[in-house]
């Protein structure tokens, strides 16, 4: 499921188990729950797009920042393809501003 986000049916509101550009991926989940080992493993596999937005308009980076998980935010920002300045489409917020409020510096 973490790799392919297979067909999962959860009763959580807004959960899209189909994956793809609007699915809540394994990386989203690992960032949301601050599971650093899984974040690192998924990034090492090299098959996930760290900038993909879920159906709430958030990337894994946004979930980690909202949770205040500096270690996860840091590992995601180490990637050259991380879009730290993307807008959170759910609330039209800029991630950089949210990171700055939490005292997290962008690389």
C-alpha positions as CSV (number, residue, x, y, z in Angstrom):
1,X,0.0,0.0,0.0
2,X,2.8,2.5,0.8
3,X,4.4,1.9,-2.6
4,X,1.3,1.7,-4.8
5,X,-1.5,3.0,-2.6
6,X,-3.6,0.1,-3.7
7,X,-7.4,0.0,-3.6
8,X,-8.1,0.7,0.1
9,X,-11.5,1.8,1.3
10,X,-11.4,3.8,4.6
11,X,-14.2,5.6,6.2
12,X,-12.2,8.7,6.8
13,X,-13.7,11.8,5.3
14,X,-11.7,13.0,2.3
15,X,-9.6,9.9,2.0
16,X,-8.9,8.9,-1.6
17,X,-7.4,5.4,-1.6
18,X,-7.1,5.3,-5.4
19,X,-3.7,7.0,-5.4
20,X,-2.6,9.1,-8.3
21,X,-2.4,12.8,-8.4
22,X,-5.3,13.2,-5.9
23,X,-4.6,10.3,-3.6
24,X,-3.4,10.3,-0.1
25,X,-0.1,8.4,-0.7
26,X,2.1,6.4,1.6
27,X,4.4,9.4,1.7
28,X,1.5,11.7,2.8
29,X,0.7,9.2,5.5
30,X,4.3,8.8,6.7
31,X,4.7,12.5,6.9
32,X,1.4,13.0,8.6
33,X,2.2,10.5,11.3
34,X,5.9,11.4,11.5
35,X,7.2,8.0,10.6
36,X,10.7,9.0,9.6
37,X,11.8,5.4,8.7
38,X,9.0,5.1,6.1
39,X,9.6,8.6,4.7
40,X,13.3,7.8,4.2
41,X,12.5,4.4,2.7
42,X,10.0,5.8,0.2
43,X,12.3,8.5,-0.8
44,X,15.1,6.0,-1.3
45,X,12.9,3.9,-3.6
46,X,12.9,7.0,-5.9
47,X,9.5,6.3,-7.3
48,X,7.4,8.8,-5.4
49,X,6.6,12.3,-6.4
50,X,7.1,14.4,-3.2
51,X,5.2,17.3,-4.7
52,X,2.0,15.4,-5.5
53,X,-1.1,16.9,-3.8
54,X,-3.7,14.8,-2.1
55,X,-7.4,15.4,-2.5
56,X,-7.2,18.1,0.2
57,X,-4.6,20.0,-1.8
58,X,-1.6,19.2,0.4
59,X,1.7,17.7,-0.3
60,X,3.6,15.5,2.2
61,X,5.7,18.5,3.1
62,X,2.6,20.4,4.2
63,X,1.4,17.6,6.4
64,X,4.8,17.4,8.1
65,X,4.9,21.2,8.5
66,X,1.4,21.4,10.0
67,X,2.4,18.7,12.4
68,X,5.6,20.5,13.4
69,X,7.7,17.5,12.4
70,X,11.0,19.3,11.7
71,X,12.9,16.1,11.0
72,X,10.4,15.0,8.3
73,X,10.3,18.6,6.9
74,X,14.1,18.6,6.8
75,X,14.4,15.3,4.9
76,X,11.8,16.4,2.4
77,X,13.4,19.8,1.9
78,X,16.8,18.1,1.2
79,X,15.4,16.9,-2.1
80,X,16.2,19.2,-5.0
81,X,12.7,18.7,-6.5
82,X,10.8,19.8,-3.3
83,X,8.5,22.7,-3.9
84,X,8.6,24.5,-0.6
85,X,6.9,27.6,-2.0
86,X,3.8,25.8,-3.4
87,X,0.4,26.9,-2.3
88,X,-1.8,24.8,-0.1
89,X,-4.9,24.6,-2.3
90,X,-7.2,23.8,0.5
91,X,-6.6,27.1,2.4
92,X,-4.6,28.9,-0.3
93,X,-1.6,29.3,2.1
94,X,2.0,29.5,1.1
95,X,4.0,26.6,2.7
96,X,7.1,28.8,3.1
97,X,5.1,31.1,5.4
98,X,3.9,28.2,7.5
99,X,7.4,26.8,7.8
100,X,8.7,30.2,8.8
101,X,6.1,30.5,11.5
102,X,7.3,27.2,13.0
103,X,10.9,28.4,12.9
104,X,11.8,25.9,10.2
105,X,14.3,27.2,7.7
106,X,14.2,26.2,4.1
107,X,17.3,24.8,2.5
